[in-house]
Amino acid sequence: MTIEIIDVQVPAAWDDDSEGARRLRMLVDVRNAVVVDGWGGDESHAFSYREAWAQWQSQVGESDDLRTVALLDGVPAGRGYASRGLLEGTTIAEVDVMVLPSARRRGVGAALADDLVARMRERGATTFQAWVDHHPEPGPTMPSPTGFGEIPAASAQVALLQRYGFELEQIERASELRLAAAVPALAAHRADAEAHAAPRYRVETWEGRAPAERVASLAALHARMSTDAPSAGVEHEAEGWDAERLERYETSQLDGGRTLLRAVAVEASTGEVVAFTTLAGQGVAEPWYQHDTLVHGEHRGHRLGMAVKVANLLALAERDPGGVVRTWNAEENRPMLSVNEALGFETICQGGVWQRKESAA
Ligand SMILES: CC(C)(COP(=O)(O)OP(=O)(O)OC[C@H]1O[C@@H](n2cnc3c(N)ncnc32)[C@H](O)[C@@H]1OP(=O)(O)O)[C@@H](O)C(=O)NCCC(=O)NCCS
């Protein structure tokens, strides 16, 4: 039995006959097979080649990434991913390994992890982090050190992470909203939120790129996501956002074939964006993903979180009345969870945020 690890670079295209595009598709196939298996066969958790390609492209210059495929006796058996920030957090590396169910317990996961950790260490990483979906399973549980949430303790993932010295830092709740069931209550939520927000704030929605007059304040607000969202003991550095970074984010979604829906709250007296929320998805019959939501610290307490979320969901309902929206939130993020619970989001899985800190050499 031989395990060979090959690198996958960002190819110029995802759909041609080049070796690079072939490797991208091989990696995405492995990733999708593992994720769909983890979700009990639910294929809506798969990503398209194009989505992956656009995401990879957008990270060039922003992060130093390693993408690998493990071949077990010449056949794809696992995939590795590691990413170290280039703009901030340059000593922090995210790592993720996935092994096909048919190839487990043969050292593939450890081989992928050893390779990623060693190479990221060489590039200066001293903190390693992993974001892992922990699907419900019977048996003992492990509580979050934050005091909020717990995960199944007896899984292969937990065993592998602990073997590598990772510690659980935080638990996220993955939850899902079914629009058809939620829509009847949305009008009442909107009326209530707007009654609190008006006339000081007004809500705007759009599809695609931000209008020019909203770019500067929206970019500034994006930066606050890295400092204002609860991060427990998870090491991170404040992100700097400008118009170009906002544009790169938009490109990463639009070039992947996704539709981007935004709702913002604008302070009428200044014209500044003070709250925003984002939905991204491939379109009807595909899931929608809730990306960042944030209300500026000086503008909290006016139900702007609910106002922007409900406006975006109503905009989505016009396009995809049967849509499903997925979101991940820290279990200790009570303000955000309260909004989501009121809207009708229901828990589908727990996400563990794991970390291993090494002292700098
Ligand atoms: C976690 C995962 C990557 C392990 O892959 P794998 O190829 O089976 O792992 P390995 O064979 O290299 O095992 C390495 C070590 O992890 C631990 N381990 C892995 N699977 C285990 C299991 N089912 N039970 C107990 N320990 C396990 C053991 O310590 C093992 O070493 P050992 O075989 O010498 O006892 C795989 O189960 C997987 O892809 N799961 C779903 C995706 C995922 O959650 N990825 C994130 C993982 S952090």
The ligand as an SDF file (V2000), in Angstrom:
LIG
                    3D

 48 50  0  0  0  0  0  0  0  0999 V2000
  -11.0080   12.3050   10.3000 C   0  0  0  0  0  0  0  0  0  0  0  0
  -10.5370   11.6120    9.0270 C   0  0  0  0  0  0  0  0  0  0  0  0
   -9.8640   12.6680    8.1270 C   0  0  0  0  0  0  0  0  0  0  0  0
   -9.5130   10.5110    9.3900 C   0  0  0  0  0  0  0  0  0  0  0  0
   -8.9480    9.9760    8.1900 O   0  0  0  0  0  0  0  0  0  0  0  0
   -8.2040    8.5440    8.1950 P   0  0  0  0  0  0  0  0  0  0  0  0
   -7.4750    8.4310    6.9080 O   0  0  0  0  0  0  0  0  0  0  0  0
   -9.1640    7.4770    8.5340 O   0  0  0  0  0  0  0  0  0  0  0  0
   -7.1720    8.7340    9.3960 O   0  0  0  0  0  0  0  0  0  0  0  0
   -5.8550    7.8460    9.6660 P   0  0  0  0  0  0  0  0  0  0  0  0
   -6.0460    6.4580    9.1870 O   0  0  0  0  0  0  0  0  0  0  0  0
   -4.6670    8.5850    9.1150 O   0  0  0  0  0  0  0  0  0  0  0  0
   -5.8060    7.8770   11.2420 O   0  0  0  0  0  0  0  0  0  0  0  0
   -4.9360    8.7370   11.9630 C   0  0  0  0  0  0  0  0  0  0  0  0
   -5.2670    8.6690   13.4490 C   0  0  0  0  0  0  0  0  0  0  0  0
   -6.5140    9.3420   13.6970 O   0  0  0  0  0  0  0  0  0  0  0  0
   -7.2110    8.6100   14.7340 C   0  0  0  0  0  0  0  0  0  0  0  0
   -8.4540    8.0440   14.1630 N   0  0  0  0  0  0  0  0  0  0  0  0
   -8.8690    8.1690   12.8860 C   0  0  0  0  0  0  0  0  0  0  0  0
  -10.0660    7.5710   12.7270 N   0  0  0  0  0  0  0  0  0  0  0  0
  -10.4080    7.0610   13.9170 C   0  0  0  0  0  0  0  0  0  0  0  0
  -11.5440    6.3510   14.3960 C   0  0  0  0  0  0  0  0  0  0  0  0
  -12.5530    6.0170   13.5690 N   0  0  0  0  0  0  0  0  0  0  0  0
  -11.5730    5.9990   15.6880 N   0  0  0  0  0  0  0  0  0  0  0  0
  -10.5620    6.3150   16.5060 C   0  0  0  0  0  0  0  0  0  0  0  0
   -9.4490    6.9860   16.1150 N   0  0  0  0  0  0  0  0  0  0  0  0
   -9.3880    7.3550   14.8380 C   0  0  0  0  0  0  0  0  0  0  0  0
   -6.2770    7.5340   15.2140 C   0  0  0  0  0  0  0  0  0  0  0  0
   -5.4610    8.0990   16.2210 O   0  0  0  0  0  0  0  0  0  0  0  0
   -5.4570    7.2700   13.9600 C   0  0  0  0  0  0  0  0  0  0  0  0
   -4.2210    6.7130   14.2140 O   0  0  0  0  0  0  0  0  0  0  0  0
   -4.0710    5.0890   14.3130 P   0  0  0  0  0  0  0  0  0  0  0  0
   -4.7020    4.5080   13.0930 O   0  0  0  0  0  0  0  0  0  0  0  0
   -2.5880    4.8990   14.3600 O   0  0  0  0  0  0  0  0  0  0  0  0
   -4.7910    4.6830   15.5560 O   0  0  0  0  0  0  0  0  0  0  0  0
  -11.7150   10.9450    8.2710 C   0  0  0  0  0  0  0  0  0  0  0  0
  -12.4510   10.1520    9.1800 O   0  0  0  0  0  0  0  0  0  0  0  0
  -12.6420   11.9220    7.5870 C   0  0  0  0  0  0  0  0  0  0  0  0
  -12.3990   12.3090    6.4470 O   0  0  0  0  0  0  0  0  0  0  0  0
  -13.7490   12.3410    8.2620 N   0  0  0  0  0  0  0  0  0  0  0  0
  -14.7120   13.2760    7.6710 C   0  0  0  0  0  0  0  0  0  0  0  0
  -14.1000   14.6110    7.2740 C   0  0  0  0  0  0  0  0  0  0  0  0
  -13.6520   15.4100    8.4750 C   0  0  0  0  0  0  0  0  0  0  0  0
  -14.3470   15.5270    9.4360 O   0  0  0  0  0  0  0  0  0  0  0  0
  -12.4790   16.0470    8.3360 N   0  0  0  0  0  0  0  0  0  0  0  0
  -11.9350   16.8780    9.3740 C   0  0  0  0  0  0  0  0  0  0  0  0
  -11.0780   16.0660   10.2680 C   0  0  0  0  0  0  0  0  0  0  0  0
  -10.2750   17.0090   11.4740 S   0  0  0  0  0  0  0  0  0  0  0  0
  1  2  1  0
  2  3  1  0
  2  4  1  0
  2 36  1  0
  4  5  1  0
  5  6  1  0
  6  7  2  0
  6  8  1  0
  6  9  1  0
  9 10  1  0
 10 11  2  0
 10 12  1  0
 10 13  1  0
 13 14  1  0
 14 15  1  0
 15 16  1  0
 15 30  1  0
 16 17  1  0
 17 18  1  0
 17 28  1  0
 18 19  1  0
 18 27  1  0
 19 20  2  0
 20 21  1  0
 21 22  1  0
 21 27  2  0
 22 23  1  0
 22 24  2  0
 24 25  1  0
 25 26  2  0
 26 27  1  0
 28 29  1  0
 28 30  1  0
 30 31  1  0
 31 32  1  0
 32 33  2  0
 32 34  1  0
 32 35  1  0
 36 37  1  0
 36 38  1  0
 38 39  2  0
 38 40  1  0
 40 41  1  0
 41 42  1  0
 42 43  1  0
 43 44  2  0
 43 45  1  0
 45 46  1  0
 46 47  1  0
 47 48  1  0
M  END
$$$$
